[in-house]
Amino acid sequence: MHLSDFPDRLSPMLVKELRQGLRTRSFVGVFLALQIILGIILLAASAAADSDDAGSSISSVIFTFFSIAVLIIQPMRGISALSSEVKGNTIDMMVLTRLSAWRIVTGKWTAIVSQSALLLITIVPYLILRYFFGGMNLFGEIMLLAMIFITSATLTAITVGLSASGSVILRMVLPMIALPIAAYSMLMMMAFGGGSAFLIELVSLADKDSRIFVPIYLATCAYGGFFMLSIGTSLIAPYAENHSTKRRLVALWVTIVAAGLGCMSFTDPDVLPFFFVLILLPIFASSLTEFAPLVTPSYRRFAKFGTLGKTTGIFLLPGWPSGLFFCLLLSLIAAVPFLFSDYPYGIGDTQIYGVICLASLLFPAVIINLFRMNGPQRVSNYVLFLLSSGIITLVLAGIAESLSNHEFLWIFLWIPPVLMVLEEMGSSGDAVGICAIVLNLIFIGILLMLAIHTYRKSILEIRASLAQE
């Protein structure tokens, strides 16, 4: 009787990537190095078993090396996941095998995450041995391992999604810089913030703050991972595949829930703008840069429901014009918590930061659509312009700080993040708030003119083609 190594019900893409991934030198090297290092550390700790800090030291070492393996090395393996297929012109061949673009992307992501799960499983015996050294918060340490693994899966989704981009900076340079910095920051927090005990306490669900933090963090990881995989799917999918509608419905549901939570008393008003930036950034980056034209099959799915379907299609149909209408709708929903924050009858810091953040998200879209940048590179350009505006703002802030003069920053107020620096440096809050509102009105006006023209033209062409059938 012949037994296959993988069941037939598994995705062929997953099986192929797993077989190739488990044989690569990078995975084998990481796997063996992790076992050797942890084995040596445990032997050294056993020799110093009388030390009171031996148990906590072992935990810190386990989490440190596991974090390096799954937060840096494993996600980096997703950098070339889709780009290699795009360069080899094998995407079309895969589609001919009835594999959808979503299954191709998730298959590659699942293969890397499965290998990270294998590394996680090999850590468990070391935690069992560490238990005998005493002083172990068993549930907390298991939760921390799980959170590190989930973070690794999210980072892998980011690199796999970005790997479909044509920009080398976005696909390779940015992850290779950001991942080590993020991991280093986490290690420094462990070293100077009370060691791994601080993180263990944070995720142990032992107090109210922990019970709030863990669900929000898990929801953030799920939301960010889904969006990055969806964006990667859109970059390689044929135009007939509509991934925009599902993506926007998820963003709509999340924004409504976040707005409800933001109205509650336990929410700090100071973090509201940045909280909503995390939610709105993925949908703004994807919706305002969609390059695929509106095709007849997508329009038909909405038109068959009559007036209701056509009205809904204004917000949910593929294409950046409907994406703009949808993003403005989300902005209105996200504005609700700001009405319940401080200064309900004036412009306060919370409202000013919120308006500046909205202008910052619209700014790259204005450049892309005003200069008619077309093709899959639109998403890459959006992210690069957004990052560039932030970097330019930091440089200008450094110059203003060194000169002890921030008045010249008003020359650059057309770069929205500069307004945030002016607000932080003590400029007139009313003036900064008014400038931010004016910028938003200008950006929205420009985008609306372009979007309405493009949307009407697309709809008229589709209706004309349907009339000829």
C-alpha positions in Angstrom: 0.0 0.0 0.0 1.4 3.4 -1.1 1.3 6.2 1.4 1.8 9.8 0.2 3.6 12.3 2.4 0.8 14.9 2.0 -2.9 14.4 1.8 -4.5 15.1 -1.6 -6.9 17.7 -0.1 -4.0 20.1 0.6 -3.4 22.8 -1.9 -0.9 21.8 -4.6 0.9 25.2 -4.1 1.3 24.5 -0.3 2.7 21.1 -0.9 5.1 22.3 -3.5 6.4 25.2 -1.4 6.6 23.0 1.7 8.7 20.4 -0.1 11.0 23.0 -1.5 11.2 25.1 1.7 12.1 22.2 4.0 15.0 21.3 1.8 16.5 24.8 1.6 19.8 25.6 3.3 18.3 28.6 5.0 15.7 26.7 6.9 17.9 23.7 7.7 20.6 26.2 8.9 18.2 28.1 11.1 16.7 24.8 12.5 20.1 23.3 13.4 21.6 26.5 14.7 18.6 27.1 17.0 18.8 23.5 18.4 22.6 23.7 19.0 22.5 27.1 20.7 19.6 26.3 23.0 21.1 22.9 23.8 24.4 24.6 24.8 22.6 27.2 26.9 20.6 24.6 28.8 23.8 22.6 29.5 25.4 25.8 30.8 22.4 26.6 32.9 22.3 23.1 34.4 25.8 23.6 35.6 24.7 26.8 37.4 21.4 25.3 38.6 21.9 26.8 42.1 21.5 30.4 40.8 18.2 32.0 41.6 18.1 33.7 38.2 18.9 30.6 36.1 15.3 30.0 35.2 14.5 33.5 34.0 17.8 33.7 32.1 16.9 30.5 30.3 13.5 31.9 29.3 15.1 35.1 28.1 17.6 33.2 25.9 14.9 30.9 24.5 12.6 33.9 23.6 15.6 35.9 22.2 16.9 33.3 19.7 13.4 32.1 18.8 12.5 35.7 18.0 15.5 36.2 15.8 14.6 33.0 13.9 10.9 33.7 13.3 10.8 37.5 13.4 13.7 38.2 11.1 14.9 35.2 9.2 11.6 33.4 8.4 9.7 36.6 7.2 12.7 37.5 5.0 12.2 34.2 3.1 8.9 35.7 1.8 10.7 38.5 0.1 11.1 36.6 -3.2 7.9 34.4 -2.8 5.9 36.0 -5.6 8.6 38.0 -7.4 10.3 34.8 -8.5 7.1 33.6 -10.0 6.4 36.9 -11.7 10.0 37.1 -13.2 9.7 33.5 -14.3 6.3 34.1 -16.0 4.9 31.1 -14.2 1.8 32.9 -12.7 -0.3 32.3 -15.9 0.7 28.6 -15.9 -0.4 28.2 -12.3 -3.8 29.9 -13.1 -4.3 27.4 -15.9 -4.1 24.6 -13.2 -7.3 26.2 -11.7 -5.3 27.7 -8.8 -6.7 31.2 -8.0 -4.4 34.0 -7.3 -5.6 33.9 -3.6 -4.6 30.2 -3.3 -1.2 30.9 -4.9 -0.4 33.7 -2.4 -1.8 31.9 0.7 -0.1 28.7 -0.3 3.3 30.4 -0.3 2.5 32.2 3.0 1.2 29.0 4.7 4.4 27.1 3.6 6.7 29.6 5.4 4.4 29.9 8.4 4.3 26.0 8.7 8.1 26.0 8.8 8.0 28.6 11.6 5.4 26.4 13.4 8.0 23.5 13.2 10.5 25.8 14.9 7.9 26.6 17.5 7.3 22.9 18.2 11.0 22.2 18.7 11.0 25.0 21.4 8.5 23.2 23.6 11.0 20.5 25.0 13.3 23.3 26.2 10.4 25.0 28.0 9.6 21.7 29.7 13.2 21.4 30.9 13.2 25.1 31.9 10.1 24.3 34.2 12.4 22.3 36.5 14.5 25.4 37.3 11.5 27.0 39.0 9.9 30.4 39.0 8.1 29.8 35.7 4.9 31.5 34.7 3.8 28.6 32.5 0.7 30.1 31.0 2.4 33.5 30.4 5.5 31.9 28.7 3.3 29.8 26.4 1.2 32.8 25.5 4.4 34.8 24.7 5.6 32.1 22.4 2.2 32.0 20.7 2.2 35.8 20.3 5.7 35.7 18.8 4.6 33.1 16.4 1.5 35.1 15.4 3.7 38.2 15.0 5.9 36.1 12.7 2.9 35.0 10.6 1.9 38.6 10.2 5.4 39.8 9.2 5.5 36.9 6.8 2.2 38.0 5.3 3.7 41.5 4.9 6.8 40.3 3.0 4.8 37.8 0.9 2.3 40.5 -0.1 5.1 43.0 -0.9 7.0 40.4 -2.9 4.5 40.9 -5.7 5.5 44.6 -6.0 7.7 45.7 -8.9 9.6 48.1 -6.6 12.9 46.7 -5.3 12.9 49.3 -2.5 9.5 48.2 -1.3 10.0 44.5 -1.9 13.5 44.0 -0.5 15.2 47.1 0.9 12.4 48.1 3.3 11.8 44.7 4.9 15.6 44.1 5.2 15.8 47.4 7.2 12.6 47.3 9.1 12.6 43.7 10.3 16.0 43.9 12.1 15.1 47.2 13.6 11.7 45.9 14.9 13.4 42.8 16.3 16.2 44.9 17.9 13.6 47.2 19.5 11.8 44.2 21.0 15.1 42.8 22.3 16.0 46.2 23.9 12.6 46.3 25.5 13.3 42.9 27.0 16.8 43.9 28.1 15.9 47.3 29.6 12.2 46.9 30.3 12.4 44.2 32.9 13.6 41.3 30.7 11.2 38.8 29.2 9.2 39.0 32.5 7.7 42.3 31.3 6.4 40.7 28.0 5.2 37.6 29.8 3.2 39.7 32.2 1.8 41.7 29.4 0.3 38.7 27.6 -0.5 36.6 30.6 -4.2 37.8 30.8 -3.7 38.2 34.5 -5.0 41.8 34.7 -7.4 44.2 32.9 -4.7 45.8 30.7 -3.5 42.4 29.5 -7.0 41.2 28.7 -7.5 44.4 26.6 -4.1 44.3 24.9 -4.1 40.7 23.8 -7.4 40.7 21.8 -6.6 44.0 20.2 -3.2 42.9 19.2 -4.5 39.6 17.8 -7.2 41.5 15.8 -4.5 43.9 14.5 -2.3 41.0 13.3 -5.2 39.3 11.6 -6.4 42.5 9.9 -2.9 43.5 8.8 -2.0 40.0 7.6 -5.2 39.6 5.6 -4.8 43.0 3.9 -1.2 42.3 2.9 -2.0 38.9 1.4 -5.0 40.5 -0.4 -2.9 43.3 -1.8 -0.4 40.7 -3.1 -3.2 38.7 -4.6 -4.6 41.8 -6.4 -1.1 42.5 -7.9 -0.9 39.1 -9.6 -4.6 38.4 -10.2 -6.3 38.8 -13.6 -8.7 41.8 -13.9 -11.8 39.6 -13.8 -11.0 38.5 -10.2 -12.6 41.0 -7.9 -10.7 41.1 -4.6 -11.6 44.7 -3.8 -15.1 44.2 -2.6 -14.2 41.6 0.1 -11.3 43.8 1.2 -13.5 46.8 1.6 -16.2 45.0 3.4 -13.7 43.8 6.0 -12.3 47.3 6.4 -15.9 48.7 6.8 -16.7 46.2 9.5 -13.4 46.8 11.3 -13.8 50.6 11.1 -17.3 50.5 12.5 -16.1 48.3 15.5 -13.1 50.5 16.1 -15.3 53.7 16.0 -17.6 52.0 18.6 -14.6 51.2 20.8 -13.2 54.7 20.3 -16.4 56.2 21.7 -16.0 54.3 25.0 -14.6 55.9 28.0 -11.6 53.6 28.5 -10.1 54.8 25.1 -7.3 57.4 25.4 -8.2 60.3 23.1 -4.5 61.0 22.4 -4.1 57.7 20.7 -7.2 57.9 18.6 -5.5 59.4 15.5 -2.8 56.9 15.3 -5.2 54.1 16.2 -7.3 54.9 13.1 -4.2 55.4 11.0 -3.3 51.7 11.6 -6.8 50.8 10.5 -7.2 53.1 7.5 -3.7 52.9 6.1 -4.0 49.5 4.4 -7.4 50.2 2.8 -6.3 53.7 1.7 -3.1 52.3 0.2 -5.0 49.6 -1.7 -8.2 51.4 -2.6 -6.8 54.7 -3.8 -4.2 53.0 -6.0 -6.2 50.2 -7.7 -5.0 50.1 -11.3 -7.3 47.4 -12.8 -10.1 48.9 -15.0 -13.7 48.3 -14.1 -14.8 45.2 -16.1 -18.2 44.1 -17.2 -18.5 40.9 -15.0 -17.8 42.9 -11.8 -20.4 45.5 -12.8 -23.0 42.9 -13.6 -22.8 41.3 -10.2 -23.9 44.7 -8.7 -26.3 45.8 -11.5 -28.5 42.7 -11.2 -29.7 44.0 -7.8 -31.1 47.1 -9.5 -30.8 50.5 -7.9 -29.6 49.2 -4.6 -26.8 47.2 -6.3 -25.7 50.2 -8.4 -25.7 52.5 -5.4 -23.7 50.0 -3.4 -21.3 49.6 -6.3 -20.3 53.2 -6.1 -18.4 52.3 -3.0 -17.6 48.6 -3.5 -16.8 48.2 -7.3 -13.2 47.7 -8.2 -11.1 50.7 -9.3 -9.6 53.7 -7.5 -12.6 56.0 -8.2 -15.0 53.9 -6.2 -12.1 53.3 -3.8 -12.0 57.1 -3.1 -15.7 57.2 -2.4 -15.3 54.2 0.0 -12.3 55.8 1.8 -14.3 59.0 2.3 -17.1 57.0 3.8 -14.7 55.3 6.2 -13.3 58.7 7.1 -16.7 59.9 8.1 -17.2 56.8 10.3 -13.8 57.2 11.9 -14.5 60.8 12.7 -17.3 59.9 15.1 -15.1 59.1 18.1 -13.3 62.5 17.7 -16.6 64.2 18.3 -16.7 62.6 21.7 -13.1 63.5 22.7 -11.8 66.6 24.3 -12.9 70.1 23.0 -16.2 69.1 21.6 -17.0 72.7 20.6 -13.6 73.7 19.2 -10.4 72.4 17.7 -8.4 70.4 20.1 -5.1 68.4 19.8 -7.0 65.2 19.1 -9.0 66.7 16.3 -6.0 68.4 14.8 -3.9 65.2 14.8 -6.8 63.4 13.2 -7.2 65.9 10.4 -3.5 65.9 9.8 -3.4 62.1 9.6 -6.2 62.1 7.1 -4.4 64.6 4.9 -1.2 62.5 5.2 -3.1 59.5 3.9 -4.6 61.4 1.0 -1.4 63.2 0.0 0.3 60.3 -1.9 -3.0 59.5 -3.7 -3.2 63.0 -5.0 0.3 62.8 -6.5 -0.3 59.4 -8.0 -3.6 60.2 -9.6 -2.9 63.8 -10.5 0.2 62.7 -12.5 -1.6 59.6 -13.9 0.8 57.0 -12.7 -0.6 53.7 -14.0 0.1 50.0 -13.5 0.9 47.8 -10.6 3.5 50.2 -9.4 0.8 52.5 -8.1 0.7 50.7 -4.7 4.4 50.9 -4.4 4.5 54.5 -5.3 1.8 55.3 -2.7 3.9 53.7 0.1 7.1 55.2 -1.1 5.5 58.7 -1.3 4.1 58.2 2.2 7.4 57.1 3.6 9.2 60.0 1.8 6.9 62.6 3.3 7.6 61.2 6.7 11.4 61.2 6.1 11.4 64.7 4.7 9.4 65.9 7.8 12.0 64.3 10.1 14.8 66.1 8.3 13.0 69.4 8.4 12.2 68.9 12.1 15.9 68.3 12.7 16.9 71.4 10.9 14.3 73.5 12.8 15.5 72.1 16.1 19.1 72.8 15.3 18.3 76.4 14.3 15.9 76.9 17.1 13.5 78.3 14.6 10.5 76.5 13.2 8.8 79.4 11.4 10.4 78.3 8.0 8.4 75.1 8.3 5.3 77.0 7.2 6.8 77.0 3.7 6.4 73.2 3.6 2.9 73.1 5.0 1.7 71.4 1.8 3.4 68.3 3.2 0.9 67.2 5.8 3.2 65.6 8.4 5.0 68.9 8.7 1.9 70.3 10.3 2.2 67.7 13.0 5.7 69.0 13.8 4.4 72.6 13.9 1.8 71.5 16.4 4.4 69.7 18.5 6.7 72.7 18.5 4.0 75.0 19.9 2.7 76.8 16.9 -0.8 78.2 17.0 -3.1 75.2 17.3 -6.0 77.1 15.5 -3.7 78.0 12.6 -2.4 74.5 12.2 -5.9 73.0 12.4 -7.3 75.4 9.8 -4.3 74.6 7.5 -5.0 70.9 7.9 -8.7 71.3 7.1 -7.9 73.4 4.0 -5.4 70.8 2.9 -8.0 68.0 3.2 -10.5 70.0 1.3 -8.0 70.7 -1.5 -6.9 67.0 -1.7 -10.5 65.7 -1.6 -11.6 68.2 -4.2 -8.8 67.2 -6.6 -9.4 63.5 -6.1 -13.2 63.8 -6.4 -12.9 65.7 -9.7 -10.6 63.0 -11.2 -12.6 60.1 -9.6 -16.1 61.3 -10.8 -14.8 61.8 -14.4 -13.1 58.4 -14.5 -16.0 56.5 -12.8 -18.6 58.0 -15.2 -16.5 57.2 -18.2 -16.1 53.6 -17.1 -19.8 53.1 -16.3 -20.9 54.6 -19.7 -18.5 52.4 -21.6 -19.7 49.2 -19.8 -23.4 50.2 -20.3 -22.7 50.8 -24.0 -21.1 47.4 -24.4 -24.0 45.7 -22.6 -26.5 47.5 -24.9 -24.7 46.0 -27.9 -25.0 42.5 -26.7 
